[in-house]
Structures are given as structure tokens and as C-alpha cells.
Amino acid sequence: MALVTAPHVPEPAASDAAPVPHRVAVLAVDGVIPFELSLASRLFGAATDAADRPLYDVVTCSLDGGPVRTAADFAITVPHDARMLATAGTVVIPASEEFAEIVDGAALSAPLARALEHIPAGTRIVSICIATYVLAAAGLLDGRPATTHWRHADRLGQLFPQVTVTPDVLYVDAGEVLTSAGAASGIDLIMHLIRVDHGSAVANLVARRCVVPPQREGGQAQYVERPVPPASDAGTAATRAWALDRLHEPLRLEDLARHAGMSRRTFTRRFRAEVGQSPGQWIARQRVDLARELLESSDLSVARIAERAGFGTDVSLRQHLHAAVGVSPGAYRRTFRA
């Protein structure tokens, strides 16, 4: 299979003034999952301006400043205790084996509760996987939507009925408090934050450096391949969900704007702000994703898949698929057919 090369994304414009890095504090608790622990430093740490100056200052702390036992066969030494949380604009809490006690119904431990008290009001707080339970037990999710790993989502709703649990999504952005599902969804949430903070150019730069997807929408189901954005009256998510059910039909900008109840100009501006792409680019990507799914899972001919995915002709499908993954439909099917 041909090597897929990401399209060139312009570097963000340079600025004469050195940026003041946004402080991100990561709280490591005994039993921390190493993969989740590494996400903030790796992704935020790769975000720079056009002069290659860091946009984030990532620090790691433990409850008492002492070594932290991980869920693997090693421990780590961190330079700070929980007082460092008071200096951060964003706090990230990765999953830990210790949080299983909260899943089982136990209250927050006294040291963990005291650590959370260091976080000032207005600080952005991010949880990865079952760390959502920590935020819920602390009352930080009362009246807010949230998610966690799908295996533990029902339990979250049972223990904390004041939380609006959204079980089938990758992450939920509820403003100051953001929650994500298991493992790799933490990548999606952090990439979302970088995009929100600094725009698509910086997010795409981080994606290229770390070789991760530049964006998977939070509304994408945790274990369903095609993205289904949550409906929202305030943006374009409902129209995106509507369009996903009609990829086989012509989807003109006028149709999308009409469904959203907006002018073409307003819809295009809001769509790009939310998704980081134009409506046309997003639809093309969804059609390629659907075509890939059908090539992997069905015996449909390439011509029929082209119709089902909205490309019209197999020639158009071949062109779009080759541009996206560097191979023909036949080669893709031979390689990835389940």
C-alpha cells in the first residue's frame, strides 16, 4: 500500500511577541495508566507557534510530591505536589486503577479531595477515561453532560444521577469541565482543546508531529465506525447528523444551510469554526469513510459503493480514495477486508 502523505498545512503566522505558555498540570495518582499519563505532555508539548516557541507549559504532579506507582511494572518520580494545580489554566486527570474504588461506590479519598481543592474556580479541568468518576464524586459534573469509558457509563449514571451521562461519544466539552472515554479518546479531546485554543493550523501541526488524526469529532461513537455528531440547536451538529444519513444524495451548500436555518455565509463560517473544514471538505471525507467501510464489510461492486457513498461514478470514488489513502478501491479491499 502506498504511503499516505498528509497535505501541507500552512504554519501559523509568526508573532514578534513571545507567547506566554498556558500552564497544563497533570495529576498523577498511584495506579495511573502510563498511556493516559503521557498524552498531555506529548500533545500539548508539541504545540508551538511559527517561531517554534511552546504554547503550553506542561507540568506533572502527584498528591504529595512523592513517587507514583503506575499500572505497569514501573514507578515514576514527579517534581511537584498537588499545590502545582493552583498555578494551572488547565488540569488533566488521567485514569488510574485507584479510581476503580470510586466506580465501586467509594467516596473520594481524603488526599485526593484535598488535592482537588487546590484547583481555582474557572480552571479548565479534563478527565480521561474513568477519571470522570473523580470529577463526578467531587461535584464538578453536577448538572453537566459527561462521558466515560462505555463499560462504566451506566454505573456513572447510577452513582451520580445529577450528571447527564452521554455514553456513546468520544468526549464531551461542557465548557470548563471536559470528559473523555477510554484511552485514545484522550488524544481526541486534547487535540480538540488545541484546536479551540489556537486554531486548525496549530492543531494540524501537532497532528503531523505526533502522527495522530487532527480531528475526530466528540460525537463520534466510541465503538461504532461512522461518526454521528450529537444534535445541537446552537450549531451545525444537527445538520451534520442529517447529512450523514443522506450521503448518497446530492448535498448542496444551500441544502445544508436551509436545514440549519442559516444563511449560506453564516452556515459556512460556523461550520468551519466547529469542524475546522469547509462543508464540502467534510462531506467528501464522510463519503470516503463510508466507501472504506463498505469496501471492508460488503461484497458490493465498486460502482455500487460509489453510488451508496454519493460519488456517483466509480471514477470519482477512485480519485477521492486515492487522494485520501493512496490506493485504489480494489487494493484497499484486498488489504483491509475483514
C-alpha positions as CSV (number, residue, x, y, z in Angstrom):
1,M,0.0,0.0,0.0
2,A,1.3,3.4,-0.8
3,L,2.5,5.7,1.9
4,V,-0.2,8.3,2.8
5,T,1.2,11.8,2.9
6,A,-0.7,14.4,4.8
7,P,-1.5,17.6,2.8
8,H,0.6,20.6,3.6
9,V,-0.9,22.8,6.2
10,P,0.5,26.4,6.4
11,E,2.3,27.2,9.6
12,P,0.6,29.7,11.9
13,A,1.7,33.3,11.4
14,A,4.7,34.4,13.3
15,S,4.4,37.0,16.1
16,D,7.1,39.3,17.4
17,A,5.9,38.9,20.9
18,A,6.8,35.6,22.6
19,P,3.7,33.7,23.7
20,V,3.0,33.2,27.4
21,P,2.7,29.4,27.6
22,H,-0.6,28.1,29.0
23,R,0.2,26.1,32.1
24,V,-1.2,22.5,32.0
25,A,-0.9,20.5,35.2
26,V,-1.3,16.7,35.1
27,L,-2.3,15.0,38.3
28,A,-0.7,11.5,38.6
29,V,-2.3,9.3,41.2
30,D,-1.0,5.8,42.3
31,G,-2.1,3.3,39.7
32,V,-2.0,5.8,36.9
33,I,-2.3,4.3,33.4
34,P,1.0,5.2,31.7
35,F,-0.5,5.8,28.2
36,E,-3.1,8.2,29.5
37,L,-0.5,9.9,31.7
38,S,1.7,10.6,28.7
39,L,-0.9,12.2,26.4
40,A,-0.9,15.8,27.8
41,S,2.9,16.2,27.7
42,R,3.2,14.6,24.3
43,L,0.4,16.5,22.5
44,F,0.4,19.9,24.3
45,G,4.1,19.8,24.3
46,A,4.2,19.5,20.5
47,A,2.1,22.7,20.1
48,T,4.3,25.7,19.1
49,D,3.9,29.0,17.2
50,A,5.6,29.8,13.9
51,A,8.8,30.6,15.6
52,D,8.8,27.1,17.3
53,R,8.1,28.6,20.7
54,P,6.0,26.4,23.0
55,L,2.4,27.3,23.5
56,Y,1.9,25.2,26.6
57,D,3.9,24.5,29.7
58,V,3.1,21.0,30.9
59,V,3.9,20.0,34.5
60,T,3.2,16.8,36.3
61,C,2.4,16.5,40.0
62,S,1.4,13.8,42.5
63,L,-0.8,14.2,45.6
64,D,2.2,14.6,47.9
65,G,5.2,15.2,45.5
66,G,6.4,11.7,46.0
67,P,7.0,8.8,43.5
68,V,3.9,7.4,41.8
69,R,3.2,3.8,41.2
70,T,1.8,3.2,37.7
71,A,-0.4,0.4,36.5
72,A,2.6,-1.1,34.7
73,D,5.7,-2.6,36.2
74,F,7.4,0.7,36.9
75,A,7.0,3.8,39.1
76,I,7.7,7.4,38.2
77,T,9.2,10.4,40.0
78,V,7.5,13.7,39.7
79,P,8.9,17.1,40.8
80,H,5.7,18.7,42.2
81,D,2.9,18.1,44.7
82,A,-0.7,19.0,44.3
83,R,-0.1,22.7,45.1
84,M,1.0,23.0,41.5
85,L,-2.6,22.6,40.5
86,A,-3.3,26.1,41.7
87,T,-0.9,27.5,39.1
88,A,-2.6,25.9,36.0
89,G,-5.0,27.1,33.5
90,T,-5.9,23.5,32.6
91,V,-5.8,20.5,34.8
92,V,-5.7,17.0,33.3
93,I,-6.5,13.9,35.4
94,P,-5.6,10.6,33.7
95,A,-7.2,7.3,34.6
96,S,-5.8,5.3,37.5
97,E,-6.5,1.8,38.8
98,E,-7.2,3.5,42.2
99,F,-10.3,5.1,40.7
100,A,-11.9,1.7,40.5
101,E,-12.8,2.2,44.1
102,I,-14.9,5.2,43.2
103,V,-16.6,3.2,40.4
104,D,-17.5,0.7,43.1
105,G,-19.2,3.4,45.1
106,A,-16.4,4.6,47.5
107,A,-16.1,8.3,48.2
108,L,-13.0,10.3,47.2
109,S,-10.0,9.6,49.4
110,A,-9.1,12.5,51.7
111,P,-5.7,13.2,49.9
112,L,-7.4,13.3,46.5
113,A,-10.2,15.5,47.8
114,R,-7.6,17.9,49.3
115,A,-5.7,17.9,46.0
116,L,-8.8,19.0,44.1
117,E,-9.3,21.9,46.5
118,H,-6.1,23.5,45.1
119,I,-7.8,24.0,41.7
120,P,-9.1,27.6,41.4
121,A,-12.6,28.3,40.2
122,G,-12.6,28.8,36.4
123,T,-9.8,26.4,35.7
124,R,-10.4,24.1,32.8
125,I,-10.5,20.5,34.1
126,V,-10.1,17.5,31.8
127,S,-10.6,13.8,32.7
128,I,-9.5,10.8,30.8
129,C,-11.5,7.5,31.0
130,I,-12.7,6.6,34.5
131,A,-11.2,9.8,35.9
132,T,-14.7,11.2,35.1
133,Y,-15.7,9.5,38.3
134,V,-13.3,11.7,40.3
135,L,-14.9,14.8,38.9
136,A,-18.4,13.4,39.5
137,A,-17.6,12.5,43.1
138,A,-16.2,16.0,43.7
139,G,-19.5,17.5,42.4
140,L,-17.8,19.1,39.5
141,L,-20.2,17.5,37.0
142,D,-23.4,18.3,38.7
143,G,-25.9,19.4,36.1
144,R,-23.4,18.9,33.3
145,P,-23.1,16.4,30.4
146,A,-20.2,13.9,30.7
147,T,-18.9,10.7,29.3
148,T,-16.5,7.9,30.3
149,H,-15.5,4.5,29.1
150,W,-18.5,2.7,27.7
151,R,-18.1,-0.2,30.1
152,H,-18.6,2.2,33.1
153,A,-21.1,4.7,31.6
154,D,-24.2,3.0,33.1
155,R,-22.6,2.9,36.5
156,L,-21.7,6.5,36.3
157,G,-25.4,7.4,35.8
158,Q,-26.5,5.2,38.7
159,L,-24.0,6.6,41.2
160,F,-24.3,10.2,40.1
161,P,-27.8,10.9,38.8
162,Q,-27.1,14.6,38.8
163,V,-24.7,14.0,35.9
164,T,-26.1,13.8,32.4
165,V,-24.3,10.8,31.1
166,T,-23.6,10.6,27.3
167,P,-22.3,7.0,27.0
168,D,-21.6,6.6,23.3
169,V,-19.3,9.5,22.4
170,L,-15.5,10.1,22.4
171,Y,-15.6,13.2,24.6
172,V,-17.9,15.9,25.9
173,D,-16.9,19.6,26.1
174,A,-19.0,21.1,28.8
175,G,-17.1,24.4,28.9
176,E,-14.8,24.4,32.0
177,V,-15.1,20.7,32.5
178,L,-14.3,18.2,29.7
179,T,-14.6,14.4,29.9
180,S,-13.4,11.7,27.6
181,A,-13.9,8.0,27.1
182,G,-11.1,5.4,27.3
183,A,-7.5,5.5,26.2
184,A,-7.2,7.0,22.8
185,S,-10.2,9.3,23.1
186,G,-7.9,11.4,25.4
187,I,-5.9,12.1,22.2
188,D,-9.1,13.4,20.5
189,L,-10.0,15.6,23.5
190,I,-6.6,17.2,23.8
191,M,-6.5,17.7,20.0
192,H,-9.9,19.4,20.3
193,L,-8.5,21.7,23.1
194,I,-5.5,22.7,21.0
195,R,-7.8,23.5,18.1
196,V,-10.1,25.5,20.3
197,D,-7.1,27.4,21.9
198,H,-5.0,28.0,18.8
199,G,-7.0,27.1,15.6
200,S,-6.7,24.5,13.0
201,A,-3.2,25.3,11.8
202,V,-1.6,24.6,15.2
203,A,-3.7,21.5,15.7
204,N,-2.8,20.1,12.3
205,L,0.9,20.9,13.1
206,V,0.6,18.8,16.3
207,A,-1.1,16.0,14.4
208,R,1.7,15.9,11.9
209,R,4.4,15.9,14.5
210,C,2.7,13.2,16.6
211,V,1.2,11.2,13.7
212,V,-2.3,11.3,15.1
213,P,-5.7,12.2,13.5
214,P,-6.0,16.0,13.5
215,Q,-9.7,15.7,14.5
216,R,-12.2,13.1,15.4
217,E,-15.5,14.8,16.5
218,G,-16.5,14.3,20.1
219,G,-19.9,13.0,18.9
220,Q,-18.3,10.0,17.2
221,A,-19.4,6.8,18.8
222,Q,-16.8,5.0,21.0
223,Y,-17.2,1.7,19.2
224,V,-19.1,2.5,16.0
225,E,-17.0,3.3,13.0
226,R,-19.0,6.1,11.4
227,P,-19.2,9.5,13.3
228,V,-22.7,10.6,14.5
229,P,-22.4,14.1,16.0
230,P,-24.8,14.9,18.8
231,A,-27.7,17.2,17.8
232,S,-27.4,20.8,19.0
233,D,-29.7,23.8,18.3
234,A,-26.8,26.2,18.7
235,G,-24.5,25.0,15.9
236,T,-24.3,22.7,12.9
237,A,-24.1,19.3,14.6
238,A,-27.8,18.5,13.8
239,T,-27.2,19.3,10.1
240,R,-24.1,17.2,10.1
241,A,-26.1,14.3,11.5
242,W,-28.8,14.9,8.9
243,A,-26.2,14.9,6.1
244,L,-24.7,11.7,7.3
245,D,-28.0,9.9,6.6
246,R,-28.0,11.4,3.0
247,L,-24.5,10.9,1.7
248,H,-25.9,9.1,-1.3
249,E,-27.8,12.2,-2.3
250,P,-26.5,15.5,-3.7
251,L,-25.8,17.7,-0.8
252,R,-25.5,21.4,-1.9
253,L,-24.4,24.1,0.4
254,E,-27.9,25.7,0.0
255,D,-29.5,22.5,1.3
256,L,-27.3,22.3,4.4
257,A,-27.7,26.0,5.2
258,R,-31.5,25.7,4.8
259,H,-31.6,22.7,7.1
260,A,-29.6,24.6,9.7
261,G,-31.9,27.7,9.3
262,M,-28.9,29.9,8.4
263,S,-27.7,31.9,5.5
264,R,-25.0,30.3,3.4
265,R,-22.4,32.7,4.7
266,T,-23.3,32.2,8.4
267,F,-23.5,28.4,8.0
268,T,-20.2,28.2,6.3
269,R,-18.5,30.4,8.9
270,R,-20.0,28.5,11.8
271,F,-19.3,25.1,10.2
272,R,-15.7,25.9,9.7
273,A,-15.3,27.2,13.2
274,E,-16.8,24.0,14.7
275,V,-15.3,21.4,12.4
276,G,-12.1,23.0,11.0
277,Q,-13.1,22.3,7.4
278,S,-15.4,23.7,4.8
279,P,-18.8,21.8,4.4
280,G,-17.6,20.4,1.0
281,Q,-14.3,19.1,2.5
282,W,-16.2,17.5,5.4
283,I,-18.8,15.8,3.2
284,A,-16.0,14.4,0.9
285,R,-14.3,13.0,4.0
286,Q,-17.5,11.4,5.2
287,R,-18.1,9.8,1.8
288,V,-14.6,8.4,1.7
289,D,-15.1,7.0,5.2
290,L,-18.4,5.4,4.1
291,A,-16.8,3.9,1.0
292,R,-14.0,2.5,3.0
293,E,-16.4,0.9,5.4
294,L,-18.4,-0.7,2.6
295,L,-15.2,-1.9,0.9
296,E,-14.2,-3.6,4.1
297,S,-17.6,-5.1,5.1
298,S,-19.6,-5.7,1.9
299,D,-19.5,-7.5,-1.4
300,L,-20.9,-4.6,-3.3
301,S,-19.2,-3.7,-6.5
302,V,-17.1,-0.6,-6.7
303,A,-19.7,1.1,-8.9
304,R,-22.5,0.4,-6.4
305,I,-20.3,1.6,-3.5
306,A,-19.7,4.8,-5.4
307,E,-23.5,5.3,-5.6
308,R,-24.1,4.5,-2.0
309,A,-21.4,6.9,-0.8
310,G,-22.5,9.7,-3.0
311,F,-19.7,9.8,-5.5
312,G,-21.9,9.0,-8.5
313,T,-19.3,7.1,-10.5
314,D,-16.6,4.7,-9.7
315,V,-14.1,7.0,-11.4
316,S,-14.9,9.7,-8.8
317,L,-14.6,7.2,-6.0
318,R,-11.3,6.0,-7.2
319,Q,-10.0,9.6,-7.4
320,H,-11.1,10.5,-3.9
321,L,-10.0,7.3,-2.3
322,H,-6.6,7.5,-3.9
323,A,-6.2,11.1,-2.7
324,A,-7.2,10.0,0.8
325,V,-5.2,6.8,1.3
326,G,-3.1,6.4,-1.8
327,V,-4.6,3.2,-3.1
328,S,-7.3,2.0,-5.5
329,P,-10.7,0.6,-4.2
330,G,-9.6,-2.9,-5.2
331,A,-6.2,-2.7,-3.4
332,Y,-7.9,-1.2,-0.3
333,R,-10.4,-4.0,-0.2
334,R,-7.8,-6.7,-0.6
335,T,-5.7,-5.2,2.2
336,F,-8.4,-4.4,4.8
337,R,-11.2,-6.8,4.1
338,A,-12.3,-8.4,7.4
